[in-house]
Amino acid sequence: MEEVSKKAKEKGYSFFLYGGYPNAPEKIEDFLKQKFEGINIVGKYSPPFRQSTDEEDREICEMINAANPDFLWIGLGSPKQDIWIHEHKEKLHGCIIIPSGATFDFFSGKIKQAPKWIRNLGIEWLFRLFHDFKRLWVRYTIYNVLFLFVFFLQLIRIVSFDNEGFLLLFGKRFSSLNKESEI
């Protein structure tokens, strides 16, 4: 976020900050304006911690479009932000959408970011695991091992996925755990 902010200030690009806990976008705005004086934040919004209604979704998209940002930073956490982007990208006009994960938490001061030398080594995930073990251990141990297992099965062509994202096992489509259908 800092590198993009630096370039945005130079080129006059604008930001919209969407996500984070209540007041996180305001804290990020304060941080960015202190560090990059003159940066253009055209809007910010922290949604409630629940599924938005269709009406709220429409209003949020209208708010973002009315602000007309060059960059839209999404800080809802993964996978929620990825799903949100997929569902709303067609409704948003002319902005670059950037999922920012824990960046909102770092720049708002909620979570301590790993030291630069740890980030440069590419082991920030390990730093985060030690500092937030209770929440992250499943993600980094179980899911990463599961990902590598499925990746290996794809590599040796036992498992694949069709265009709709359904699991194919030896050419048979599994749309749920209990149901299988021929392709």
C-alpha positions as protocol buffer text, in pm:
chain_id: "A"
residue {
  index: 1
  type: MET
  ca { x: 0 y: 0 z: 0 }
}
residue {
  index: 2
  type: GLU
  ca { x: 287 y: 235 z: 75 }
}
residue {
  index: 3
  type: GLU
  ca { x: 448 y: 196 z: -268 }
}
residue {
  index: 4
  type: VAL
  ca { x: 116 y: 252 z: -447 }
}
residue {
  index: 5
  type: SER
  ca { x: 45 y: 549 z: -219 }
}
residue {
  index: 6
  type: LYS
  ca { x: 379 y: 703 z: -307 }
}
residue {
  index: 7
  type: LYS
  ca { x: 309 y: 671 z: -681 }
}
residue {
  index: 8
  type: ALA
  ca { x: -52 y: 784 z: -636 }
}
residue {
  index: 9
  type: LYS
  ca { x: 62 y: 1103 z: -467 }
}
residue {
  index: 10
  type: GLU
  ca { x: 308 y: 1174 z: -750 }
}
residue {
  index: 11
  type: LYS
  ca { x: 54 y: 1103 z: -1025 }
}
residue {
  index: 12
  type: GLY
  ca { x: -253 y: 1248 z: -851 }
}
residue {
  index: 13
  type: TYR
  ca { x: -445 y: 920 z: -828 }
}
residue {
  index: 14
  type: SER
  ca { x: -729 y: 885 z: -578 }
}
residue {
  index: 15
  type: PHE
  ca { x: -816 y: 612 z: -326 }
}
residue {
  index: 16
  type: PHE
  ca { x: -1134 y: 472 z: -175 }
}
residue {
  index: 17
  type: LEU
  ca { x: -1086 y: 263 z: 141 }
}
residue {
  index: 18
  type: TYR
  ca { x: -1349 y: -8 z: 194 }
}
residue {
  index: 19
  type: GLY
  ca { x: -1337 y: -251 z: 484 }
}
residue {
  index: 20
  type: GLY
  ca { x: -1174 y: -302 z: 818 }
}
residue {
  index: 21
  type: TYR
  ca { x: -1322 y: -273 z: 1163 }
}
residue {
  index: 22
  type: PRO
  ca { x: -1515 y: 45 z: 1257 }
}
residue {
  index: 23
  type: ASN
  ca { x: -1287 y: 351 z: 1228 }
}
residue {
  index: 24
  type: ALA
  ca { x: -1011 y: 155 z: 1052 }
}
residue {
  index: 25
  type: PRO
  ca { x: -1051 y: 347 z: 723 }
}
residue {
  index: 26
  type: GLU
  ca { x: -1025 y: 676 z: 914 }
}
residue {
  index: 27
  type: LYS
  ca { x: -706 y: 561 z: 1088 }
}
residue {
  index: 28
  type: ILE
  ca { x: -558 y: 447 z: 757 }
}
residue {
  index: 29
  type: GLU
  ca { x: -650 y: 780 z: 600 }
}
residue {
  index: 30
  type: ASP
  ca { x: -475 y: 965 z: 885 }
}
residue {
  index: 31
  type: PHE
  ca { x: -167 y: 743 z: 847 }
}
residue {
  index: 32
  type: LEU
  ca { x: -150 y: 791 z: 468 }
}
residue {
  index: 33
  type: LYS
  ca { x: -208 y: 1167 z: 486 }
}
residue {
  index: 34
  type: GLN
  ca { x: 69 y: 1201 z: 745 }
}
residue {
  index: 35
  type: LYS
  ca { x: 314 y: 993 z: 547 }
}
residue {
  index: 36
  type: PHE
  ca { x: 213 y: 1113 z: 198 }
}
residue {
  index: 37
  type: GLU
  ca { x: 98 y: 1471 z: 244 }
}
residue {
  index: 38
  type: GLY
  ca { x: -153 y: 1565 z: -24 }
}
residue {
  index: 39
  type: ILE
  ca { x: -268 y: 1210 z: -103 }
}
residue {
  index: 40
  type: ASN
  ca { x: -623 y: 1208 z: -236 }
}
residue {
  index: 41
  type: ILE
  ca { x: -862 y: 985 z: -36 }
}
residue {
  index: 42
  type: VAL
  ca { x: -1203 y: 1036 z: -202 }
}
residue {
  index: 43
  type: GLY
  ca { x: -1402 y: 802 z: 22 }
}
residue {
  index: 44
  type: LYS
  ca { x: -1398 y: 545 z: 295 }
}
residue {
  index: 45
  type: TYR
  ca { x: -1646 y: 301 z: 444 }
}
residue {
  index: 46
  type: SER
  ca { x: -1635 y: 28 z: 704 }
}
residue {
  index: 47
  type: PRO
  ca { x: -1924 y: -215 z: 647 }
}
residue {
  index: 48
  type: PRO
  ca { x: -2102 y: -388 z: 935 }
}
residue {
  index: 49
  type: PHE
  ca { x: -1960 y: -723 z: 1041 }
}
residue {
  index: 50
  type: ARG
  ca { x: -2233 y: -928 z: 876 }
}
residue {
  index: 51
  type: GLN
  ca { x: -2360 y: -1013 z: 530 }
}
residue {
  index: 52
  type: SER
  ca { x: -2481 y: -699 z: 354 }
}
residue {
  index: 53
  type: THR
  ca { x: -2835 y: -686 z: 220 }
}
residue {
  index: 54
  type: ASP
  ca { x: -2894 y: -636 z: -154 }
}
residue {
  index: 55
  type: GLU
  ca { x: -3000 y: -277 z: -83 }
}
residue {
  index: 56
  type: GLU
  ca { x: -2683 y: -209 z: 119 }
}
residue {
  index: 57
  type: ASP
  ca { x: -2472 y: -362 z: -159 }
}
residue {
  index: 58
  type: ARG
  ca { x: -2635 y: -136 z: -415 }
}
residue {
  index: 59
  type: GLU
  ca { x: -2580 y: 171 z: -194 }
}
residue {
  index: 60
  type: ILE
  ca { x: -2215 y: 80 z: -133 }
}
residue {
  index: 61
  type: CYS
  ca { x: -2150 y: 43 z: -507 }
}
residue {
  index: 62
  type: GLU
  ca { x: -2325 y: 375 z: -572 }
}
residue {
  index: 63
  type: MET
  ca { x: -2113 y: 542 z: -301 }
}
residue {
  index: 64
  type: ILE
  ca { x: -1791 y: 406 z: -452 }
}
residue {
  index: 65
  type: ASN
  ca { x: -1893 y: 497 z: -808 }
}
residue {
  index: 66
  type: ALA
  ca { x: -1996 y: 849 z: -701 }
}
residue {
  index: 67
  type: ALA
  ca { x: -1652 y: 901 z: -544 }
}
residue {
  index: 68
  type: ASN
  ca { x: -1492 y: 788 z: -873 }
}
residue {
  index: 69
  type: PRO
  ca { x: -1164 y: 658 z: -723 }
}
residue {
  index: 70
  type: ASP
  ca { x: -869 y: 543 z: -930 }
}
residue {
  index: 71
  type: PHE
  ca { x: -791 y: 272 z: -673 }
}
residue {
  index: 72
  type: LEU
  ca { x: -1037 y: 84 z: -452 }
}
residue {
  index: 73
  type: TRP
  ca { x: -868 y: -83 z: -155 }
}
residue {
  index: 74
  type: ILE
  ca { x: -1071 y: -374 z: -12 }
}
residue {
  index: 75
  type: GLY
  ca { x: -983 y: -483 z: 343 }
}
residue {
  index: 76
  type: LEU
  ca { x: -1242 y: -744 z: 439 }
}
residue {
  index: 77
  type: GLY
  ca { x: -1005 y: -1034 z: 500 }
}
residue {
  index: 78
  type: SER
  ca { x: -968 y: -1344 z: 291 }
}
residue {
  index: 79
  type: PRO
  ca { x: -1176 y: -1507 z: 146 }
}
residue {
  index: 80
  type: LYS
  ca { x: -1454 y: -1253 z: 215 }
}
residue {
  index: 81
  type: GLN
  ca { x: -1283 y: -973 z: 19 }
}
residue {
  index: 82
  type: ASP
  ca { x: -1215 y: -1204 z: -276 }
}
residue {
  index: 83
  type: ILE
  ca { x: -1579 y: -1311 z: -291 }
}
residue {
  index: 84
  type: TRP
  ca { x: -1693 y: -949 z: -255 }
}
residue {
  index: 85
  type: ILE
  ca { x: -1469 y: -839 z: -543 }
}
residue {
  index: 86
  type: HIS
  ca { x: -1592 y: -1122 z: -765 }
}
residue {
  index: 87
  type: GLU
  ca { x: -1957 y: -1037 z: -695 }
}
residue {
  index: 88
  type: HIS
  ca { x: -1919 y: -657 z: -736 }
}
residue {
  index: 89
  type: LYS
  ca { x: -1647 y: -596 z: -996 }
}
residue {
  index: 90
  type: GLU
  ca { x: -1901 y: -552 z: -1278 }
}
residue {
  index: 91
  type: LYS
  ca { x: -2093 y: -293 z: -1075 }
}
residue {
  index: 92
  type: LEU
  ca { x: -1789 y: -72 z: -1012 }
}
residue {
  index: 93
  type: HIS
  ca { x: -1680 y: 168 z: -1283 }
}
residue {
  index: 94
  type: GLY
  ca { x: -1326 y: 244 z: -1388 }
}
residue {
  index: 95
  type: CYS
  ca { x: -1126 y: 177 z: -1074 }
}
residue {
  index: 96
  type: ILE
  ca { x: -847 y: -66 z: -1000 }
}
residue {
  index: 97
  type: ILE
  ca { x: -962 y: -298 z: -722 }
}
residue {
  index: 98
  type: ILE
  ca { x: -692 y: -411 z: -481 }
}
residue {
  index: 99
  type: PRO
  ca { x: -759 y: -676 z: -216 }
}
residue {
  index: 100
  type: SER
  ca { x: -542 y: -571 z: 74 }
}
residue {
  index: 101
  type: GLY
  ca { x: -587 y: -843 z: 334 }
}
residue {
  index: 102
  type: ALA
  ca { x: -418 y: -757 z: 661 }
}
residue {
  index: 103
  type: THR
  ca { x: -288 y: -425 z: 525 }
}
residue {
  index: 104
  type: PHE
  ca { x: -590 y: -249 z: 676 }
}
residue {
  index: 105
  type: ASP
  ca { x: -505 y: -401 z: 1014 }
}
residue {
  index: 106
  type: PHE
  ca { x: -137 y: -304 z: 983 }
}
residue {
  index: 107
  type: PHE
  ca { x: -191 y: 59 z: 884 }
}
residue {
  index: 108
  type: SER
  ca { x: -476 y: 116 z: 1127 }
}
residue {
  index: 109
  type: GLY
  ca { x: -256 y: -9 z: 1411 }
}
residue {
  index: 110
  type: LYS
  ca { x: -469 y: -310 z: 1502 }
}
residue {
  index: 111
  type: ILE
  ca { x: -200 y: -569 z: 1421 }
}
residue {
  index: 112
  type: LYS
  ca { x: 177 y: -534 z: 1438 }
}
residue {
  index: 113
  type: GLN
  ca { x: 343 y: -586 z: 1101 }
}
residue {
  index: 114
  type: ALA
  ca { x: 648 y: -808 z: 1074 }
}
residue {
  index: 115
  type: PRO
  ca { x: 986 y: -633 z: 1066 }
}
residue {
  index: 116
  type: LYS
  ca { x: 1115 y: -555 z: 718 }
}
residue {
  index: 117
  type: TRP
  ca { x: 1389 y: -820 z: 732 }
}
residue {
  index: 118
  type: ILE
  ca { x: 1127 y: -1090 z: 799 }
}
residue {
  index: 119
  type: ARG
  ca { x: 913 y: -963 z: 510 }
}
residue {
  index: 120
  type: ASN
  ca { x: 1220 y: -961 z: 284 }
}
residue {
  index: 121
  type: LEU
  ca { x: 1285 y: -1326 z: 369 }
}
residue {
  index: 122
  type: GLY
  ca { x: 927 y: -1409 z: 268 }
}
residue {
  index: 123
  type: ILE
  ca { x: 829 y: -1552 z: 607 }
}
residue {
  index: 124
  type: GLU
  ca { x: 583 y: -1289 z: 726 }
}
residue {
  index: 125
  type: TRP
  ca { x: 326 y: -1570 z: 744 }
}
residue {
  index: 126
  type: LEU
  ca { x: 541 y: -1736 z: 1013 }
}
residue {
  index: 127
  type: PHE
  ca { x: 562 y: -1411 z: 1211 }
}
residue {
  index: 128
  type: ARG
  ca { x: 183 y: -1374 z: 1189 }
}
residue {
  index: 129
  type: LEU
  ca { x: 132 y: -1738 z: 1289 }
}
residue {
  index: 130
  type: PHE
  ca { x: 335 y: -1690 z: 1609 }
}
residue {
  index: 131
  type: HIS
  ca { x: 156 y: -1365 z: 1695 }
}
residue {
  index: 132
  type: ASP
  ca { x: -198 y: -1487 z: 1622 }
}
residue {
  index: 133
  type: PHE
  ca { x: -166 y: -1864 z: 1658 }
}
residue {
  index: 134
  type: LYS
  ca { x: -517 y: -1927 z: 1788 }
}
residue {
  index: 135
  type: ARG
  ca { x: -678 y: -1775 z: 1478 }
}
residue {
  index: 136
  type: LEU
  ca { x: -428 y: -1867 z: 1206 }
}
residue {
  index: 137
  type: TRP
  ca { x: -301 y: -2216 z: 1288 }
}
residue {
  index: 138
  type: VAL
  ca { x: -576 y: -2391 z: 1089 }
}
residue {
  index: 139
  type: ARG
  ca { x: -517 y: -2167 z: 787 }
}
residue {
  index: 140
  type: TYR
  ca { x: -141 y: -2219 z: 781 }
}
residue {
  index: 141
  type: THR
  ca { x: -119 y: -2583 z: 887 }
}
residue {
  index: 142
  type: ILE
  ca { x: -430 y: -2771 z: 775 }
}
residue {
  index: 143
  type: TYR
  ca { x: -528 y: -2568 z: 467 }
}
residue {
  index: 144
  type: ASN
  ca { x: -176 y: -2531 z: 331 }
}
residue {
  index: 145
  type: VAL
  ca { x: -114 y: -2905 z: 361 }
}
residue {
  index: 146
  type: LEU
  ca { x: -453 y: -2972 z: 198 }
}
residue {
  index: 147
  type: PHE
  ca { x: -367 y: -2728 z: -82 }
}
residue {
  index: 148
  type: LEU
  ca { x: -34 y: -2902 z: -146 }
}
residue {
  index: 149
  type: PHE
  ca { x: -206 y: -3242 z: -147 }
}
residue {
  index: 150
  type: VAL
  ca { x: -468 y: -3131 z: -404 }
}
residue {
  index: 151
  type: PHE
  ca { x: -194 y: -2959 z: -607 }
}
residue {
  index: 152
  type: PHE
  ca { x: 2 y: -3285 z: -614 }
}
residue {
  index: 153
  type: LEU
  ca { x: -309 y: -3479 z: -722 }
}
residue {
  index: 154
  type: GLN
  ca { x: -361 y: -3227 z: -1003 }
}
residue {
  index: 155
  type: LEU
  ca { x: 4 y: -3256 z: -1101 }
}
residue {
  index: 156
  type: ILE
  ca { x: -26 y: -3632 z: -1150 }
}
residue {
  index: 157
  type: ARG
  ca { x: -367 y: -3583 z: -1317 }
}
residue {
  index: 158
  type: ILE
  ca { x: -584 y: -3769 z: -1065 }
}
residue {
  index: 159
  type: VAL
  ca { x: -784 y: -3460 z: -974 }
}
residue {
  index: 160
  type: SER
  ca { x: -887 y: -3159 z: -1181 }
}
residue {
  index: 161
  type: PHE
  ca { x: -1153 y: -2890 z: -1182 }
}
residue {
  index: 162
  type: ASP
  ca { x: -1401 y: -2798 z: -1455 }
}
residue {
  index: 163
  type: ASN
  ca { x: -1476 y: -2444 z: -1575 }
}
residue {
  index: 164
  type: GLU
  ca { x: -1741 y: -2401 z: -1304 }
}
residue {
  index: 165
  type: GLY
  ca { x: -1501 y: -2495 z: -1025 }
}
residue {
  index: 166
  type: PHE
  ca { x: -1641 y: -2842 z: -957 }
}
residue {
  index: 167
  type: LEU
  ca { x: -1405 y: -3119 z: -854 }
}
residue {
  index: 168
  type: LEU
  ca { x: -1334 y: -3386 z: -1115 }
}
residue {
  index: 169
  type: LEU
  ca { x: -1197 y: -3716 z: -988 }
}
residue {
  index: 170
  type: PHE
  ca { x: -1094 y: -3949 z: -1271 }
}
residue {
  index: 171
  type: GLY
  ca { x: -1334 y: -3759 z: -1501 }
}
residue {
  index: 172
  type: LYS
  ca { x: -1636 y: -3779 z: -1268 }
}
residue {
  index: 173
  type: ARG
  ca { x: -1790 y: -3456 z: -1145 }
}
residue {
  index: 174
  type: PHE
  ca { x: -1853 y: -3407 z: -774 }
}
residue {
  index: 175
  type: SER
  ca { x: -2091 y: -3117 z: -711 }
}
residue {
  index: 176
  type: SER
  ca { x: -2116 y: -3199 z: -341 }
}
residue {
  index: 177
  type: LEU
  ca { x: -1968 y: -3452 z: -105 }
}
residue {
  index: 178
  type: ASN
  ca { x: -2260 y: -3694 z: -148 }
}
residue {
  index: 179
  type: LYS
  ca { x: -2344 y: -3647 z: -513 }
}
residue {
  index: 180
  type: GLU
  ca { x: -2156 y: -3748 z: -825 }
}
residue {
  index: 181
  type: SER
  ca { x: -2248 y: -3708 z: -1190 }
}
residue {
  index: 182
  type: GLU
  ca { x: -2097 y: -3806 z: -1524 }
}
residue {
  index: 183
  type: ILE
  ca { x: -1960 y: -3540 z: -1756 }
}
